[in-house]
Amino acid sequence: MMATPSIMPKKAYVKQSNKKMIKLSLNHVSLAGDPNRIEREDVLKLIDSTNHEHYIILFKGVLGRHDYRALYSLEKDRVEKIHGAALAPQTIEPEMVAHFYRYNSGQKDFVSIESKSFNFSTDAVALKKEFQGKGKTRATFS
C-alpha cells in the first residue's frame, strides 16, 4: 500500500517590517555617537513601543551626511511623522522627495535607489530644498 504524499500548504506572503534595519541605521549612521545618545535612545524606545508596518527616516539635507531629522511610518501609501523636529513636515508626498534610500547593513550606510514613489525598499528620504524647513535661527548681537 502506497502512502499518499502530504501536501504542505503555502505560507501566506507577509511583508517584513524594516524595524530592525531602521534601528541598526540609527545606531550606526543617523544618530551614531555619544552626542546623539539621548535622542537615539528616545527614538529606539518609540520604535520598540510601536508596531508600524514600515518606518522611514527623513534626513536633514540632500547631500553629504545622513543625519536624522524625523521618523515616519509608511501605512497604505501614506507617510506620516511619528517623531522628530517640529520643522519637519507632518506628511511626505513623493513629489517632495529629492532622493530615496535603502539601508545596506553590510556597508553600514545608506544607498540611493531609483524610485519615484514610496515602497517597502525605502528606508530613508531626503527632501527637495523647497520642502526642507528652515534650520535653527541664529542669535544676532547688536
N, CA, C and O atoms as a DFTB+ gen file, in Angstrom:
568 C
 N C O
     1  1       0.836      -1.167       0.000
     2  2       0.000       0.000       0.000
     3  2       0.887       1.238       0.000
     4  3       1.808       1.336       0.811
     5  1       0.623       2.182      -0.896
     6  2       1.437       3.392      -1.019
     7  2       0.878       4.491      -0.123
     8  3      -0.333       4.686      -0.011
     9  1       1.794       5.187       0.499
    10  2       1.387       6.324       1.329
    11  2       1.085       7.507       0.430
    12  3       1.804       7.766      -0.535
    13  1       0.036       8.211       0.746
    14  2      -0.292       9.390      -0.048
    15  2       0.646      10.527       0.356
    16  3       0.887      10.754       1.542
    17  1       1.167      11.230      -0.637
    18  2       2.072      12.322      -0.298
    19  2       1.311      13.436       0.420
    20  3       0.187      13.785       0.058
    21  1       1.947      13.967       1.424
    22  2       1.304      15.082       2.131
    23  2       1.690      16.376       1.436
    24  3       2.849      16.591       1.081
    25  1       0.739      17.195       1.257
    26  2       0.960      18.478       0.581
    27  2       0.963      19.562       1.645
    28  3       0.005      19.739       2.397
    29  1       2.069      20.275       1.678
    30  2       2.193      21.363       2.638
    31  2       1.514      22.603       2.064
    32  3       1.792      22.988       0.928
    33  1       0.633      23.228       2.831
    34  2       0.012      24.457       2.326
    35  2       1.057      25.570       2.225
    36  3       1.981      25.654       3.034
    37  1       0.887      26.413       1.217
    38  2       1.807      27.537       1.046
    39  2       1.550      28.561       2.143
    40  3       0.414      28.818       2.541
    41  1       2.654      29.134       2.613
    42  2       2.527      30.185       3.614
    43  2       2.109      31.468       2.919
    44  3       2.557      31.765       1.811
    45  1       1.262      32.209       3.569
    46  2       0.841      33.497       3.030
    47  2       2.020      34.457       3.070
    48  3       2.801      34.453       4.021
    49  1       2.145      35.273       2.043
    50  2       3.225      36.256       1.991
    51  2       2.948      37.342       3.025
    52  3       1.884      37.961       3.033
    53  1       3.913      37.552       3.881
    54  2       3.805      38.580       4.908
    55  2       4.903      39.607       4.664
    56  3       6.077      39.259       4.540
    57  1       4.510      40.868       4.597
    58  2       5.506      41.920       4.410
    59  2       6.364      41.997       5.661
    60  3       5.852      42.078       6.778
    61  1       7.659      41.970       5.464
    62  2       8.587      42.073       6.580
    63  2       8.714      43.534       6.985
    64  3       8.856      44.415       6.138
    65  1       8.663      43.775       8.269
    66  2       8.873      45.122       8.778
    67  2      10.359      45.452       8.672
    68  3      11.205      44.563       8.771
    69  1      10.674      46.726       8.470
    70  2      12.073      47.158       8.415
    71  2      12.526      47.708       9.770
    72  3      13.514      48.439       9.845
    73  1      11.809      47.361      10.834
    74  2      12.100      47.873      12.174
    75  2      13.557      47.606      12.569
    76  3      14.234      48.502      13.073
    77  1      14.038      46.391      12.346
    78  2      15.403      46.038      12.735
    79  2      16.434      46.847      11.943
    80  3      17.417      47.323      12.511
    81  1      16.213      47.002      10.635
    82  2      17.143      47.770       9.796
    83  2      17.161      49.244      10.193
    84  3      18.222      49.867      10.207
    85  1      16.014      49.797      10.511
    86  2      15.946      51.199      10.928
    87  2      16.698      51.387      12.242
    88  3      17.430      52.364      12.402
    89  1      16.524      50.464      13.177
    90  2      17.238      50.559      14.448
    91  2      18.749      50.461      14.236
    92  3      19.509      51.200      14.862
    93  1      19.189      49.554      13.358
    94  2      20.618      49.451      13.040
    95  2      21.135      50.744      12.419
    96  3      22.207      51.228      12.783
    97  1      20.371      51.303      11.479
    98  2      20.815      52.521      10.797
    99  2      20.902      53.702      11.754
   100  3      21.793      54.540      11.617
   101  1      19.998      53.783      12.713
   102  2      20.061      54.861      13.698
   103  2      21.287      54.699      14.591
   104  3      21.960      55.679      14.908
   105  1      21.575      53.476      14.992
   106  2      22.741      53.204      15.845
   107  2      24.065      53.456      15.135
   108  3      25.004      53.972      15.742
   109  1      24.151      53.099      13.857
   110  2      25.431      53.149      13.143
   111  2      25.641      54.389      12.280
   112  3      26.782      54.739      11.977
   113  1      24.559      55.061      11.878
   114  2      24.723      56.169      10.930
   115  2      24.019      57.441      11.393
   116  3      24.678      58.410      11.771
   117  1      22.701      57.446      11.366
   118  2      21.936      58.687      11.509
   119  2      21.975      59.306      12.898
   120  3      21.935      60.530      13.026
   121  1      22.053      58.490      13.933
   122  2      22.142      59.023      15.296
   123  2      23.295      58.359      16.043
   124  3      23.198      58.099      17.243
   125  1      24.374      58.089      15.337
   126  2      25.537      57.423      15.935
   127  2      26.287      58.387      16.851
   128  3      26.221      59.605      16.685
   129  1      26.993      57.823      17.811
   130  2      27.871      58.614      18.663
   131  2      27.224      59.095      19.943
   132  3      26.001      59.125      20.080
   133  1      28.077      59.468      20.869
   134  2      27.619      59.899      22.188
   135  2      26.817      61.203      22.170
   136  3      25.872      61.324      22.950
   137  1      27.142      62.181      21.328
   138  2      26.336      63.413      21.325
   139  2      24.857      63.167      20.977
   140  3      23.991      63.952      21.363
   141  1      24.575      62.079      20.249
   142  2      23.195      61.767      19.843
   143  2      22.538      60.711      20.730
   144  3      21.427      60.267      20.442
   145  1      23.210      60.311      21.800
   146  2      22.761      59.188      22.617
   147  2      21.332      59.358      23.141
   148  3      20.523      58.436      23.029
   149  1      21.016      60.511      23.704
   150  2      19.692      60.721      24.315
   151  2      18.591      60.645      23.259
   152  3      17.591      59.955      23.453
   153  1      18.773      61.353      22.141
   154  2      17.755      61.311      21.089
   155  2      17.651      59.909      20.496
   156  3      16.551      59.430      20.220
   157  1      18.799      59.249      20.301
   158  2      18.803      57.881      19.756
   159  2      18.003      56.948      20.661
   160  3      17.179      56.171      20.177
   161  1      18.242      57.019      21.974
   162  2      17.521      56.161      22.922
   163  2      16.022      56.444      22.892
   164  3      15.215      55.518      22.966
   165  1      15.645      57.721      22.782
   166  2      14.227      58.085      22.694
   167  2      13.578      57.487      21.443
   168  3      12.486      56.923      21.511
   169  1      14.255      57.615      20.314
   170  2      13.700      57.110      19.055
   171  2      13.619      55.587      19.083
   172  3      12.623      55.016      18.639
   173  1      14.643      54.927      19.594
   174  2      14.632      53.459      19.666
   175  2      13.515      52.961      20.585
   176  3      12.877      51.954      20.280
   177  1      13.269      53.646      21.701
   178  2      12.157      53.280      22.589
   179  2      10.823      53.444      21.870
   180  3       9.932      52.605      22.001
   181  1      10.691      54.527      21.110
   182  2       9.467      54.764      20.363
   183  2       9.238      53.634      19.347
   184  3       8.129      53.115      19.227
   185  1      10.287      53.265      18.628
   186  2      10.161      52.194      17.634
   187  2       9.746      50.890      18.305
   188  3       8.886      50.171      17.795
   189  1      10.357      50.584      19.450
   190  2      10.014      49.356      20.166
   191  2       8.575      49.369      20.679
   192  3       7.945      48.317      20.792
   193  1       8.055      50.555      20.990
   194  2       6.706      50.647      21.554
   195  2       5.615      50.737      20.489
   196  3       4.430      50.672      20.816
   197  1       5.995      50.886      19.228
   198  2       5.004      50.976      18.150
   199  2       5.078      49.730      17.284
   200  3       6.028      48.951      17.362
   201  1       4.066      49.563      16.469
   202  2       4.000      48.368      15.641
   203  2       3.652      48.733      14.198
   204  3       2.794      48.101      13.582
   205  1       4.315      49.743      13.671
   206  2       4.049      50.148      12.294
   207  2       4.629      49.130      11.330
   208  3       5.588      48.427      11.649
   209  1       4.041      49.061      10.162
   210  2       4.470      48.115       9.142
   211  2       5.838      48.482       8.560
   212  3       6.655      47.608       8.270
   213  1       6.073      49.783       8.396
   214  2       7.307      50.234       7.752
   215  2       7.672      51.619       8.279
   216  3       6.802      52.468       8.471
   217  1       8.961      51.838       8.511
   218  2       9.474      53.111       9.020
   219  2      10.356      53.764       7.963
   220  3      11.019      53.080       7.183
   221  1      10.357      55.101       7.944
   222  2      11.196      55.854       7.013
   223  2      11.851      57.000       7.780
   224  3      11.188      57.734       8.513
   225  1      13.159      57.138       7.598
   226  2      13.917      58.220       8.223
   227  2      13.975      59.393       7.252
   228  3      14.187      59.209       6.053
   229  1      13.786      60.591       7.775
   230  2      13.975      61.807       6.987
   231  2      15.334      62.377       7.351
   232  3      15.630      62.601       8.524
   233  1      16.166      62.611       6.331
   234  2      17.479      63.199       6.551
   235  2      17.371      64.720       6.612
   236  3      16.428      65.310       6.086
   237  1      18.352      65.345       7.263
   238  2      18.377      66.808       7.381
   239  2      18.633      67.489       6.052
   240  3      18.037      68.528       5.767
   241  1      19.504      66.927       5.237
   242  2      19.852      67.567       3.973
   243  2      19.856      66.592       2.817
   244  3      19.609      65.398       2.987
   245  1      20.143      67.121       1.632
   246  2      20.150      66.307       0.423
   247  2      21.509      65.650       0.206
   248  3      21.582      64.484      -0.181
   249  1      22.567      66.383       0.450
   250  2      23.908      65.880       0.154
   251  2      24.687      65.582       1.425
   252  3      24.393      66.109       2.497
   253  1      25.673      64.738       1.277
   254  2      26.609      64.511       2.382
   255  2      26.091      63.558       3.429
   256  3      25.589      62.478       3.117
   257  1      26.219      63.970       4.682
   258  2      25.891      63.101       5.800
   259  2      24.418      62.735       5.831
   260  3      23.573      63.452       5.295
   261  1      24.127      61.619       6.460
   262  2      22.749      61.136       6.573
   263  2      22.256      61.342       8.005
   264  3      21.959      60.385       8.720
   265  1      22.176      62.618       8.406
   266  2      21.769      62.966       9.759
   267  2      20.249      62.913       9.902
   268  3      19.507      63.311       9.005
   269  1      19.815      62.418      11.043
   270  2      18.401      62.244      11.365
   271  2      17.703      63.581      11.575
   272  3      18.205      64.451      12.287
   273  1      16.551      63.733      10.955
   274  2      15.683      64.872      11.241
   275  2      14.365      64.396      11.843
   276  3      13.873      64.989      12.802
   277  1      13.787      63.324      11.284
   278  2      12.494      62.847      11.781
   279  2      12.283      61.395      11.372
   280  3      12.973      60.866      10.501
   281  1      11.306      60.765      12.028
   282  2      10.943      59.381      11.731
   283  2       9.481      59.348      11.303
   284  3       8.625      59.984      11.917
   285  1       9.215      58.603      10.246
   286  2       7.871      58.497       9.672
   287  2       7.455      57.037       9.590
   288  3       8.288      56.131       9.616
   289  1       6.145      56.831       9.490
   290  2       5.627      55.486       9.236
   291  2       4.983      55.486       7.854
   292  3       4.366      56.467       7.440
   293  1       5.135      54.375       7.156
   294  2       4.513      54.194       5.841
   295  2       3.378      53.198       6.028
   296  3       3.608      52.022       6.311
   297  1       2.168      53.675       5.870
   298  2       0.974      52.841       6.004
   299  2       0.073      53.110       4.807
   300  3      -0.455      54.212       4.659
   301  1      -0.100      52.126       3.972
   302  2      -1.019      52.220       2.826
   303  2      -0.801      53.494       2.018
   304  3      -1.727      54.290       1.856
   305  1       0.400      53.694       1.515
   306  2       0.752      54.840       0.670
   307  2       0.665      56.198       1.373
   308  3       0.624      57.232       0.706
   309  1       0.636      56.210       2.679
   310  2       0.618      57.465       3.443
   311  2       1.830      57.470       4.361
   312  3       2.055      56.522       5.114
   313  1       2.612      58.548       4.294
   314  2       3.830      58.676       5.097
   315  2       3.595      59.786       6.117
   316  3       3.508      60.963       5.765
   317  1       3.492      59.384       7.409
   318  2       3.179      60.329       8.488
   319  2       4.272      60.365       9.532
   320  3       4.858      59.340       9.879
   321  1       4.541      61.574      10.032
   322  2       5.579      61.764      11.049
   323  2       5.123      61.165      12.376
   324  3       3.991      61.370      12.815
   325  1       6.048      60.406      13.010
   326  2       5.764      59.863      14.336
   327  2       6.757      60.387      15.377
   328  3       6.536      60.235      16.579
   329  1       7.857      61.008      14.914
   330  2       8.838      61.590      15.835
   331  2       9.742      62.525      15.046
   332  3      10.021      62.283      13.872
   333  1      10.199      63.589      15.688
   334  2      11.216      64.403      15.047
   335  2      11.015      65.886      15.190
   336  3      10.154      66.362      15.931
   337  1      11.839      66.599      14.455
   338  2      11.890      68.051      14.518
   339  2      10.538      68.677      14.179
   340  3       9.809      68.198      13.311
   341  1      10.229      69.752      14.885
   342  2       8.972      70.457      14.647
   343  2       8.900      71.002      13.220
   344  3       7.815      71.123      12.651
   345  1      10.059      71.329      12.646
   346  2      10.092      71.892      11.302
   347  2       9.895      70.837      10.209
   348  3       9.666      71.187       9.051
   349  1       9.981      69.563      10.561
   350  2       9.774      68.500       9.582
   351  2       8.283      68.435       9.233
   352  3       7.433      68.573      10.113
   353  1       7.966      68.227       7.954
   354  2       6.546      68.174       7.571
   355  2       5.814      67.015       8.254
   356  3       6.414      65.979       8.545
   357  1       4.524      67.197       8.505
   358  2       3.721      66.166       9.153
   359  2       3.538      64.946       8.251
   360  3       3.515      63.812       8.729
   361  1       3.410      65.185       6.951
   362  2       3.316      64.095       5.973
   363  2       4.284      64.390       4.834
   364  3       4.662      65.538       4.600
   365  1       4.674      63.333       4.133
   366  2       5.560      63.493       2.981
   367  2       4.899      62.872       1.762
   368  3       4.408      61.744       1.807
   369  1       4.895      63.628       0.675
   370  2       4.388      63.149      -0.611
   371  2       5.580      62.846      -1.515
   372  3       6.629      63.474      -1.373
   373  1       5.440      61.898      -2.443
   374  2       6.568      61.553      -3.326
   375  2       7.154      62.749      -4.090
   376  3       8.353      62.775      -4.367
   377  1       6.322      63.730      -4.429
   378  2       6.802      64.911      -5.174
   379  2       7.770      65.750      -4.350
   380  3       8.534      66.536      -4.911
   381  1       7.750      65.596      -3.032
   382  2       8.607      66.381      -2.145
   383  2      10.011      65.793      -2.023
   384  3      10.916      66.455      -1.515
   385  1      10.198      64.563      -2.483
   386  2      11.430      63.824      -2.233
   387  2      12.458      64.033      -3.344
   388  3      12.156      63.892      -4.529
   389  1      13.678      64.374      -2.928
   390  2      14.792      64.513      -3.871
   391  2      15.470      63.168      -4.098
   392  3      15.829      62.836      -5.228
   393  1      15.651      62.380      -3.016
   394  2      16.326      61.080      -3.108
   395  2      15.671      60.067      -2.178
   396  3      15.290      60.390      -1.053
   397  1      15.547      58.843      -2.667
   398  2      15.080      57.711      -1.863
   399  2      16.304      56.848      -1.543
   400  3      17.197      56.705      -2.378
   401  1      16.346      56.272      -0.331
   402  2      17.479      55.455       0.092
   403  2      17.012      54.153       0.737
   404  3      15.911      54.065       1.282
   405  1      17.873      53.152       0.658
   406  2      17.694      51.944       1.454
   407  2      18.951      51.771       2.281
   408  3      20.024      52.229       1.888
   409  1      18.827      51.116       3.422
   410  2      19.974      50.918       4.299
   411  2      20.665      49.615       3.939
   412  3      20.018      48.573       3.845
   413  1      21.992      49.668       3.735
   414  2      22.802      48.490       3.458
   415  2      23.531      48.149       4.750
   416  3      24.466      48.849       5.139
   417  1      23.109      47.080       5.415
   418  2      23.675      46.740       6.721
   419  2      25.116      46.248       6.612
   420  3      25.872      46.356       7.578
   421  1      25.514      45.710       5.460
   422  2      26.896      45.277       5.273
   423  2      27.851      46.457       5.205
   424  3      28.920      46.444       5.817
   425  1      27.455      47.473       4.456
   426  2      28.279      48.685       4.330
   427  2      28.051      49.644       5.482
   428  3      28.828      50.580       5.672
   429  1      27.002      49.426       6.249
   430  2      26.592      50.338       7.328
   431  2      26.444      51.760       6.797
   432  3      26.978      52.723       7.347
   433  1      25.692      51.842       5.699
   434  2      25.450      53.136       5.069
   435  2      24.186      53.059       4.229
   436  3      23.687      51.974       3.929
   437  1      23.679      54.217       3.858
   438  2      22.508      54.292       3.003
   439  2      22.935      54.345       1.544
   440  3      23.933      54.977       1.197
   441  1      22.165      53.671       0.693
   442  2      22.441      53.607      -0.739
   443  2      21.249      54.217      -1.458
   444  3      20.102      53.866      -1.180
   445  1      21.519      55.127      -2.380
   446  2      20.458      55.756      -3.149
   447  2      19.800      54.717      -4.051
   448  3      20.486      53.895      -4.658
   449  1      18.466      54.752      -4.139
   450  2      17.742      53.839      -5.016
   451  2      16.943      54.650      -6.031
   452  3      16.499      55.763      -5.748
   453  1      16.772      54.077      -7.201
   454  2      15.979      54.726      -8.243
   455  2      14.507      54.457      -7.964
   456  3      14.040      53.325      -8.090
   457  1      13.789      55.491      -7.590
   458  2      12.374      55.344      -7.303
   459  2      11.704      56.697      -7.445
   460  3      12.338      57.739      -7.281
   461  1      10.424      56.670      -7.750
   462  2       9.662      57.905      -7.834
   463  2       8.520      57.920      -6.818
   464  3       7.734      58.865      -6.754
   465  1       8.449      56.833      -6.016
   466  2       7.405      56.763      -5.000
   467  2       7.883      55.907      -3.832
   468  3       8.914      55.240      -3.914
   469  1       7.129      55.938      -2.763
   470  2       7.472      55.155      -1.585
   471  2       7.131      53.692      -1.835
   472  3       6.102      53.370      -2.429
   473  1       8.018      52.811      -1.368
   474  2       7.750      51.380      -1.431
   475  2       8.437      50.734      -0.236
   476  3       9.033      51.425       0.591
   477  1       8.356      49.414      -0.145
   478  2       8.890      48.745       1.029
   479  2      10.388      48.520       0.971
   480  3      10.946      47.871       1.855
   481  1      11.067      49.055      -0.077
   482  2      12.539      49.058      -0.043
   483  2      13.061      50.405       0.416
   484  3      14.269      50.569       0.591
   485  1      12.180      51.373       0.615
   486  2      12.581      52.705       1.058
   487  2      12.778      52.710       2.571
   488  3      11.856      52.413       3.331
   489  1      14.007      53.056       3.001
   490  2      14.294      53.174       4.431
   491  2      14.501      54.628       4.850
   492  3      14.374      54.960       6.028
   493  1      14.819      55.498       3.884
   494  2      15.070      56.905       4.214
   495  2      14.843      57.769       2.981
   496  3      14.854      57.283       1.850
   497  1      14.638      59.061       3.224
   498  2      14.466      60.026       2.136
   499  2      15.150      61.338       2.499
   500  3      15.377      61.645       3.669
   501  1      15.467      62.092       1.466
   502  2      15.932      63.473       1.606
   503  2      14.978      64.329       0.784
   504  3      14.665      64.001      -0.360
   505  1      14.520      65.423       1.372
   506  2      13.552      66.282       0.690
   507  2      14.233      67.262      -0.261
   508  3      15.401      67.615      -0.094
   509  1      13.472      67.687      -1.256
   510  2      13.933      68.767      -2.127
   511  2      14.079      70.019      -1.275
   512  3      13.385      70.185      -0.272
   513  1      14.978      70.889      -1.679
   514  2      15.312      72.072      -0.876
   515  2      14.084      72.917      -0.515
   516  3      13.998      73.432       0.599
   517  1      13.147      73.061      -1.436
   518  2      11.986      73.909      -1.166
   519  2      11.042      73.322      -0.104
   520  3      10.178      74.032       0.411
   521  1      11.201      72.036       0.225
   522  2      10.349      71.404       1.240
   523  2      11.060      71.212       2.579
   524  3      10.458      70.737       3.541
   525  1      12.340      71.583       2.640
   526  2      13.072      71.470       3.897
   527  2      12.731      72.674       4.753
   528  3      12.715      73.806       4.270
   529  1      12.457      72.425       6.034
   530  2      12.181      73.526       6.958
   531  2      13.450      74.311       7.201
   532  3      14.553      73.794       7.026
   533  1      13.297      75.539       7.598
   534  2      14.456      76.359       7.938
   535  2      15.146      75.767       9.148
   536  3      14.495      75.197      10.023
   537  1      16.460      75.900       9.201
   538  2      17.228      75.406      10.347
   539  2      17.023      76.286      11.558
   540  3      16.184      77.186      11.550
   541  1      17.784      76.027      12.588
   542  2      17.692      76.835      13.806
   543  2      18.072      78.270      13.479
   544  3      18.999      78.524      12.711
   545  1      17.345      79.198      14.072
   546  2      17.692      80.594      13.844
   547  2      18.859      80.952      14.744
   548  3      18.916      80.534      15.900
   549  1      19.763      81.707      14.220
   550  2      20.939      82.112      14.979
   551  2      20.672      83.439      15.667
   552  3      20.016      84.325      15.120
   553  1      21.188      83.553      16.863
   554  2      21.042      84.810      17.604
   555  2      21.924      85.862      16.969
   556  3      23.061      85.590      16.583
   557  1      21.398      87.045      16.865
   558  2      22.214      88.151      16.350
   559  2      22.478      89.112      17.493
   560  3      21.615      89.344      18.339
   561  1      23.657      89.659      17.508
   562  2      24.051      90.584      18.568
   563  2      24.254      91.968      17.981
   564  3      24.887      92.125      16.937
   565  1      23.715      92.968      18.657
   566  2      23.853      94.353      18.175
   567  2      24.972      95.040      18.875
   568  3      25.242      96.211      18.606
